[in-house]
Amino acid sequence: MKKIERKNDNRHTLFWGLIIRYFDSQKNKWCIKINKSRATVLLICFLCIGWILSATTVYCGLRYLRKYDAISFVQVLKNPFSTTKFRVQMGEAQIARAHECLKKKDIQGAYLNLLYGTARNPDNLDARVLLAQMYMTLFKDSKKASETLDYRIIKAFEQKNESYLLASIYAFSLTTDYKLKSVKLLARCAENNVVAEKKLHAILLSIITAMYKENKYNDLIEYCRELLKLTNNKELKSITSKNCALTLSNISRSDEALKILKENNINTGEVFALVKIANAIEQEDEITASKLLKASITRIKHKTSAYDMLARLAKDFGDENGVKQAEKMKKILAGEIEDTTLENIKNNSIKDTTKVIEDYLAQNPQHADKLLKAVLFSKNLDTINACLKMKIHPHAHLSLTLAKVELLLNRKDIREASTILESLKYSDYVRNNKLENMLEGFNLTALALSNNNIFESLDNFVKTRQALELISLSKMFLKLGLNRESVYLINKTLEEYPKDIRVADAFARMAFERNDIQAIFDAYQRYSIRIPICILAELSDKFSSDKCIFYSPETLATLKKKSERAKEKIVEYKKIFGNF
């Protein structure tokens, strides 16, 4: 076969000159090679187009899908792959928009912008604090607030961000899962001087006040005990031990209160005096308590607690005038000067209720809470309905609605009361703020009035409620003629809180009012309850009853001796505070 000879190489270009096809005469075959200069030019062109397309995609996504109006195409074109930077910038823009929404009172817009803004820029600590505050105040979701703050707590501690740390201490204290973390953070901030001492004291008092108002006494005591173990700060220990002692004394555990005070070298002062008085009452040494209280009132700077104790002591002795005077002094000390309009509302002595309330609110918007108290005190359905028609705070609206429900139940208007309760159960305010528990007592009352058996439900109710709530519901039952339910509930409450003086007092008074002396004797024999002085004095002629044969001679002898001593105590009390 003859070799094919070519005078010239045939050259062909393919793909815009990127590839060259030519005939190699030496090898006697067609070959292909890449045009490097052309390939470089094309590669650069493709990269530029890709860069521009990427920038366009990112820009359109941020501008039109994410609504980030502040972004510019030139800014994205410089580096379209810097998504982290753009995400942070967008987060900042949303946080700024949230502040604008707050100024316009657009709460929902503010919340959504803060939620997405902090997700895109999690290191904006001030925004996280604001979002946590919204969770706590608007949604009553302290757990979500705690999670929001806990995410950057280390960074906040390193930067010594006081507002973040204080908000975290408070939010953590409201959540079971984070409560111990709140204590540790508070102690660590005090130890490392990360937060000003006065601010730590203020936040501690806020936590104590919040727990106390919600009747979370056990949580408060546990919180204080843990803090006392962890902190060495003298002032912090003093505040903690005093408040813990006061809380313990209020739930009839003054022995523990005195022990805590002594462990922290607090053997003088008004807190020590108040705890000593409470302890004397618990030890049935009411005369010593009376003398100490009379001496303390003139010396104690913050007299409200002393008058609280005086009202409690006066009630124990049956001194109704003393109770009224003590309550009056408490109002004066709190700056609650009697207002003619409010007094008229309380006494139901006004005709045009709606106009009077509207005029009062217009002239005194800062006293809306006082007006609410006056309306609730009046127990007047027309007055309550007039207030419900007005634009008021959702919580005030709920309080008035529940007061209306109670009045309807008093009138045995069960159908309307049940309808209102059902509507409340599905209201946004109740669900968002997790206030369903406030309705349960009313629901049980409505069921009982409809002849339903609620005793099993009451067993569960007692296990999940504080003593004062149970006493209040038991009294409501009694007022509505639900005697069996009332007796059952107060008996169960006494089983749950056998050492609580408030429960024993309510139990004895309710039993005495229905002339059930045997119930008082039974409770004393079983739980050694403290019986109010005024009732003990009335028992002196009850020991000859046939029913007393069921009690041991020792129990009867002890009660008889206490009864005689109660009469003597009343005489001594009158010498200290005057006749009544």
C-alpha positions in Angstrom: 0.0 0.0 0.0 1.4 3.3 -1.1 1.9 6.0 1.5 -0.4 8.9 1.0 1.5 12.1 0.6 0.1 15.5 1.3 1.8 18.7 0.4 0.1 20.8 3.1 -1.6 20.0 6.5 -5.3 20.5 6.4 -6.4 22.5 9.5 -10.0 22.8 10.8 -11.3 24.7 13.9 -14.1 23.3 16.0 -16.1 24.8 18.9 -15.3 28.5 18.1 -11.7 27.8 17.7 -11.3 26.0 21.0 -10.2 22.8 19.2 -8.0 22.5 16.1 -8.1 19.4 13.9 -5.1 18.9 11.6 -3.4 16.2 9.6 0.0 15.0 10.9 2.0 14.0 7.8 4.7 12.3 9.9 2.2 10.1 11.6 0.0 10.0 8.6 -3.2 10.6 10.6 -5.6 13.3 11.7 -4.9 14.8 15.2 -6.7 17.2 17.6 -5.2 19.8 19.9 -6.6 22.5 22.2 -6.2 26.1 21.3 -4.9 27.3 24.7 -5.1 31.0 24.2 -8.7 30.6 22.9 -9.6 28.3 25.8 -8.3 30.8 28.3 -10.4 33.5 26.8 -13.5 31.3 26.7 -12.9 30.1 30.3 -12.6 33.7 31.5 -15.8 34.6 29.7 -17.7 31.7 31.1 -16.5 32.5 34.6 -17.6 36.1 34.3 -21.0 35.0 33.1 -21.3 32.5 35.9 -20.2 35.1 38.4 -22.8 37.6 37.2 -25.5 34.9 37.1 -24.6 33.9 40.6 -24.7 37.5 41.8 -28.0 38.0 40.0 -29.5 34.9 41.6 -28.3 35.9 45.1 -29.4 39.5 44.6 -32.9 38.6 43.4 -33.3 36.1 46.2 -32.4 38.6 48.9 -34.2 41.6 47.3 -37.4 40.0 46.1 -37.9 36.8 48.0 -36.4 37.8 51.4 -37.5 41.4 51.0 -34.1 42.8 51.8 -34.5 46.2 50.2 -31.2 47.6 51.5 -29.1 45.2 49.4 -27.4 46.6 46.2 -26.4 44.6 43.1 -22.9 46.1 43.1 -22.5 44.9 46.7 -23.5 41.3 45.8 -21.4 41.4 42.5 -18.2 42.0 44.5 -18.6 38.6 46.3 -21.9 36.7 45.6 -20.7 33.8 47.6 -20.4 35.7 50.9 -23.8 34.5 52.1 -22.9 34.6 55.8 -22.1 38.3 55.5 -25.4 39.0 53.7 -27.3 36.9 56.2 -26.0 38.9 59.1 -26.6 42.2 57.2 -30.2 41.1 56.5 -30.6 40.1 60.1 -29.5 43.6 61.2 -32.0 45.1 58.8 -34.8 43.0 60.1 -33.9 43.9 63.7 -34.0 47.6 62.8 -37.4 47.1 61.1 -38.6 45.4 64.4 -37.7 48.6 66.3 -39.7 50.6 63.8 -42.7 48.3 64.2 -42.6 48.8 67.9 -42.7 52.5 67.5 -45.8 52.0 65.4 -47.2 49.6 68.0 -47.2 46.8 65.4 -46.4 44.0 67.9 -46.8 41.1 65.4 -44.5 42.8 62.9 -41.9 43.5 65.6 -42.0 39.9 66.8 -41.6 38.4 63.3 -38.8 40.7 62.4 -37.0 40.0 65.7 -37.5 36.2 65.3 -36.0 36.1 61.8 -33.5 38.8 62.5 -31.9 37.0 65.5 -32.0 33.7 63.5 -29.9 35.4 60.8 -27.7 37.3 63.2 -27.6 35.3 66.4 -24.8 37.4 67.9 -26.9 40.5 68.3 -27.4 40.3 72.0 -29.6 43.3 72.5 -32.1 41.9 69.9 -32.1 38.5 71.7 -32.9 40.2 75.0 -35.8 42.1 73.3 -37.1 38.9 71.7 -36.9 37.1 75.1 -38.9 39.9 76.8 -41.6 39.6 74.1 -41.8 35.8 74.8 -42.2 36.5 78.5 -44.6 39.5 78.4 -46.7 38.8 75.4 -46.8 35.0 75.2 -46.0 34.1 78.8 -43.5 31.6 77.5 -40.6 31.7 79.8 -39.2 28.5 78.5 -38.9 29.9 74.9 -37.4 33.1 76.4 -34.8 31.0 78.3 -33.9 29.0 75.2 -33.4 32.3 73.3 -31.1 33.7 75.9 -29.2 30.5 76.7 -28.0 30.2 73.1 -25.5 33.1 73.5 -25.1 33.2 77.3 -21.3 32.4 77.2 -20.7 35.3 74.7 -22.8 37.7 77.0 -20.7 36.6 80.0 -17.4 37.2 78.2 -18.6 40.6 77.0 -20.0 41.5 80.5 -23.3 42.4 78.9 -25.3 43.4 82.0 -28.8 43.6 80.3 -28.4 40.2 78.7 -27.2 38.5 81.9 -29.9 40.1 84.1 -32.6 39.2 81.6 -31.2 35.6 81.5 -31.2 35.3 85.3 -34.8 36.4 85.5 -36.1 34.3 82.6 -34.2 31.2 83.8 -35.8 31.5 87.2 -39.3 31.2 85.7 -38.6 27.9 84.1 -38.2 24.6 85.9 -35.6 23.3 83.5 -33.4 26.5 83.9 -34.1 27.4 87.5 -30.8 26.0 88.8 -28.9 27.7 86.0 -30.5 31.0 87.1 -29.1 30.5 90.6 -25.6 29.5 89.3 -25.5 32.5 86.9 -26.6 34.9 89.6 -23.9 33.6 92.0 -21.2 33.6 89.3 -22.0 37.2 88.2 -21.7 38.3 91.8 -18.5 36.4 92.3 -16.8 37.7 89.2 -18.2 41.3 89.4 -19.6 41.0 85.9 -22.8 42.8 86.9 -23.1 45.7 89.3 -24.1 44.5 92.7 -27.1 46.8 93.1 -28.5 45.4 89.8 -28.1 41.9 91.0 -29.9 42.7 94.2 -32.7 44.3 92.2 -33.2 41.3 89.9 -33.1 38.9 92.9 -35.9 40.9 94.5 -37.9 40.9 91.2 -37.6 37.1 91.0 -38.7 36.7 94.6 -41.7 39.1 94.1 -42.8 37.3 90.9 -42.7 33.9 92.6 -44.5 35.2 95.7 -47.3 36.8 93.7 -47.9 33.5 91.9 -47.9 31.7 95.3 -44.9 29.6 94.2 -43.6 29.4 97.8 -41.8 26.1 97.4 -40.0 27.3 94.3 -39.0 30.5 96.0 -37.7 28.7 99.1 -35.8 26.2 96.9 -34.3 29.0 94.8 -33.1 30.9 97.9 -31.7 27.8 99.6 -29.6 27.0 96.4 -28.4 30.6 96.2 -27.3 30.6 99.8 -25.2 27.5 99.1 -23.5 29.0 96.1 -22.8 32.6 96.9 -20.3 34.2 99.3 -21.6 37.7 98.7 -22.6 39.1 102.1 -25.3 41.4 100.9 -26.7 38.9 98.5 -26.9 36.3 101.3 -28.6 38.8 103.6 -31.3 39.6 101.0 -31.8 36.0 100.1 -32.0 34.7 103.7 -34.4 37.4 104.8 -36.8 36.9 101.9 -36.6 33.1 102.3 -37.3 33.5 106.1 -40.4 35.7 105.4 -41.8 33.2 102.9 -41.3 30.3 105.3 -43.0 32.2 108.1 -45.9 33.0 105.8 -46.6 29.3 105.2 -46.3 28.4 108.9 -42.7 27.2 108.8 -41.2 29.8 111.1 -38.9 27.3 112.8 -37.0 26.8 109.5 -37.1 30.6 109.0 -35.4 31.3 112.3 -32.8 28.7 111.5 -31.9 30.3 108.2 -31.7 33.7 109.8 -29.4 32.4 112.5 -27.2 30.5 110.1 -26.6 33.8 108.3 -26.0 35.8 111.5 -29.3 37.8 111.3 -30.4 38.0 114.9 -31.8 41.5 114.9 -33.9 43.8 112.7 -37.4 43.9 111.4 -37.3 40.7 109.5 -36.1 38.8 112.5 -38.8 40.5 114.6 -41.6 39.5 112.2 -40.4 35.9 112.0 -40.2 35.8 115.8 -43.8 37.1 116.0 -44.9 34.4 113.5 -43.1 31.8 115.4 -44.7 32.8 118.7 -48.2 32.5 117.0 -47.3 29.1 115.7 -46.1 28.1 119.2 -49.5 29.3 120.5 -47.8 32.1 122.5 -50.1 34.8 121.1 -49.7 37.2 124.0 -45.9 37.4 123.5 -46.5 37.9 119.8 -49.0 40.7 120.6 -46.5 42.5 122.9 -43.7 42.1 120.4 -45.8 43.3 117.6 -47.0 46.4 119.4 -43.4 47.3 120.2 -42.3 46.5 116.7 -44.8 48.7 114.8 -43.3 51.9 116.1 -39.8 50.8 115.1 -40.2 49.0 111.8 -39.5 51.2 108.8 -41.6 49.1 106.3 -44.7 48.8 108.4 -46.9 47.0 105.8 -45.7 43.6 106.9 -46.3 44.5 110.6 -49.9 45.6 109.9 -50.3 42.4 107.9 -49.3 40.5 111.0 -51.6 42.7 113.2 -54.6 42.0 110.9 -53.8 38.2 111.2 -53.5 38.4 115.0 -56.7 40.5 115.4 -58.6 38.0 113.3 -57.3 35.2 115.5 -58.8 36.9 118.5 -62.0 37.8 116.8 -61.2 41.5 116.8 -63.1 42.6 113.7 -62.4 46.3 114.4 -58.7 45.6 114.8 -58.7 43.8 111.4 -60.4 46.8 109.7 -58.0 49.3 111.3 -54.9 47.2 110.3 -56.2 46.9 106.7 -56.9 50.7 106.6 -53.4 51.4 107.8 -52.0 49.2 105.1 -53.9 51.1 102.4 -52.6 54.4 103.8 -49.1 53.2 103.8 -49.5 52.0 100.2 -50.7 55.5 99.2 -54.2 54.2 98.5 -56.1 57.4 99.6 -59.8 56.9 99.6 -61.4 58.3 96.4 -65.0 59.4 96.5 -65.8 58.0 93.1 -64.2 54.6 93.8 -66.0 54.4 97.2 -69.3 55.1 95.5 -68.6 52.4 92.9 -67.7 49.9 95.7 -70.9 50.8 97.6 -73.1 50.6 94.4 -74.3 54.2 95.1 -74.1 55.6 91.5 -76.8 55.7 88.9 -75.2 56.2 85.5 -72.4 53.6 85.9 -71.0 53.7 82.4 -70.6 57.4 82.3 -69.0 57.6 85.7 -66.5 54.9 84.9 -65.7 56.5 81.4 -65.2 59.9 83.0 -63.0 58.5 85.8 -60.8 56.6 83.3 -60.5 59.7 81.1 -59.4 61.9 84.0 -57.4 59.2 85.8 -55.9 56.7 83.3 -53.1 56.0 85.7 -55.6 54.6 88.3 -57.1 52.0 86.0 -56.0 49.2 88.4 -57.7 50.9 91.4 -60.9 51.3 89.3 -60.7 47.5 88.5 -60.4 46.7 92.2 -63.4 48.9 93.1 -65.6 47.3 90.4 -64.6 43.8 91.5 -65.4 44.8 95.1 -68.8 46.1 94.1 -69.9 42.6 92.9 -72.5 44.5 90.7 -73.3 42.8 87.4 -74.3 46.1 85.7 -71.1 47.8 86.7 -69.0 44.8 85.5 -70.9 44.7 82.2 -70.3 48.4 81.8 -66.5 47.9 82.2 -66.5 44.9 79.9 -67.8 47.1 77.0 -64.8 49.4 77.3 -61.4 49.0 75.8 -59.3 47.7 78.7 -56.2 45.5 79.2 -56.9 41.8 78.4 -56.0 40.6 81.9 -58.4 43.2 83.4 -61.0 42.0 81.0 -60.4 38.3 82.1 -60.6 39.3 85.8 -63.9 41.1 85.2 -65.3 38.2 83.1 -64.5 35.7 85.9 -66.1 38.0 88.4 -69.2 38.0 86.2 -69.1 34.2 86.0 -69.0 34.1 89.8 -72.1 36.4 90.1 -73.9 34.3 87.5 -73.1 31.1 89.5 -74.4 32.9 92.6 -77.7 33.5 90.8 -77.7 29.8 89.7 -77.5 30.9 86.0 -75.4 28.0 85.1 -76.0 28.0 81.4 -74.8 31.5 80.8 -71.8 31.0 83.2 -70.8 27.8 81.4 -71.1 29.5 78.0 -68.8 32.3 79.1 -66.3 29.8 80.5 -66.3 27.8 77.3 -65.6 30.9 75.2 -62.8 31.9 77.6 -61.2 28.5 77.2 -60.7 29.2 73.5 -59.8 32.9 73.8 -56.4 33.9 72.4 -55.4 35.7 75.6 -56.1 32.6 77.8 -54.3 30.2 75.4 -51.3 32.4 74.7 -50.8 33.2 78.4 -51.5 29.6 79.6 -54.2 30.8 82.0 -56.5 27.8 81.6 -55.9 27.0 85.3 -57.7 30.1 86.3 -60.9 28.7 84.8 -60.8 25.2 86.4 -62.2 26.2 89.8 -65.2 27.9 88.1 -65.7 24.9 85.8 -65.8 22.6 88.8 -68.3 24.9 90.5 -70.6 25.0 87.4 -70.4 21.2 87.2 -71.3 20.8 90.9 -74.3 23.2 90.5 -75.4 21.0 87.6 -75.5 18.0 90.0 -72.4 16.4 88.6 -70.1 14.4 90.8 -66.8 16.3 91.1 -65.1 14.6 94.0 -62.6 12.7 91.9 -61.8 15.9 90.0 -61.3 17.7 93.4 -58.7 15.0 94.4 -56.6 16.0 91.4 -57.3 19.7 91.8 -55.9 19.6 95.4 -52.6 18.1 94.2 -51.9 20.9 91.7 -53.0 24.0 93.7 -51.7 26.2 96.4 -53.4 26.4 99.8 -55.0 29.8 99.3 -56.6 28.8 96.0 -58.1 25.7 97.7 -59.4 27.7 100.6 -61.0 30.3 98.3 -62.8 27.6 96.2 -64.0 25.9 99.3 -65.5 29.1 100.6 -67.1 29.7 97.2 -68.7 26.2 97.4 -70.0 27.0 100.8 -71.5 30.4 99.7 -73.3 28.6 96.8 -74.8 26.0 99.1 -72.5 23.2 97.9 -71.9 22.1 101.4 -70.7 18.5 100.7 -68.2 19.7 98.1 -67.0 22.5 100.4 -66.5 20.1 103.4 -64.8 17.6 101.1 -62.4 20.1 99.6 -61.4 21.8 102.9 -60.8 18.3 104.4 -58.6 17.3 101.4 -56.8 20.7 101.7 -56.0 20.0 105.4 -54.7 16.6 104.5 -52.4 18.2 101.9 -51.3 21.1 104.1 -51.7 19.9 107.7 -49.1 22.3 109.2 -50.3 25.4 107.4 -52.0 27.8 109.9 -54.0 29.5 107.2 -55.6 26.1 106.2 -56.2 25.2 109.8 -57.8 28.6 110.5 -60.1 28.3 107.5 -61.0 24.7 108.4 -61.9 25.5 112.0 -63.9 28.6 111.1 -65.9 26.8 108.4 -66.6 23.9 110.8 -67.6 26.2 113.6 -70.0 28.2 111.3 -71.8 25.0 110.4 -71.7 23.9 114.1 -69.6 20.9 113.3 -67.6 20.8 116.5 -66.8 17.2 116.0 -64.9 18.0 112.8 -62.7 20.4 114.8 -62.0 17.8 117.5 -61.2 15.2 114.8 -58.8 17.5 113.0 -57.1 18.4 116.3 -56.7 14.7 117.3 -55.4 13.8 113.9 -53.2 16.7 112.9 -52.9 18.8 116.1 -54.2 21.8 114.2 -53.9 25.3 115.7 -57.4 26.4 116.4 -58.1 30.2 116.4 -58.3 31.8 119.8 -61.8 33.1 119.3 -63.1 29.6 118.5 -61.2 27.9 121.2 -62.8 30.2 123.8 -66.2 29.1 122.5 -65.5 25.4 122.9 -65.5 25.5 126.7 -69.1 24.3 127.0 -68.8 21.6 124.3 -66.8 19.0 126.2 -69.9 17.5 127.9 -71.4 16.5 124.6 -72.1 12.8 124.0 -69.9 13.0 120.9 -66.9 13.6 123.1 -66.9 10.0 124.3 -65.1 9.0 121.0 -62.0 11.0 122.0 -59.2 10.1 124.3 -59.3 11.7 127.8 -55.9 13.2 127.1 -57.1 15.0 123.9 -60.2 16.3 125.7 -58.2 17.5 128.7 -55.7 19.3 126.5 -58.4 21.0 124.5 -60.3 22.0 127.6 -57.2 23.5 129.1 -56.5 25.3 125.8 -60.1 26.6 125.8 -59.8 28.1 129.3 -56.4 29.6 128.4 -58.0 31.1 125.2 -60.4 33.1 127.4 -57.5 34.4 129.5 -55.6 35.3 126.3 -58.5 37.4 125.0 -58.5 39.4 128.3 -54.8 40.0 128.0 -55.1 40.9 124.3 -57.6 43.6 125.2 -55.3 45.0 127.7 -52.6 45.4 125.0 -54.7 46.6 122.1 -58.0 47.8 123.8 -61.5 46.3 123.9 -63.4 45.2 120.9 
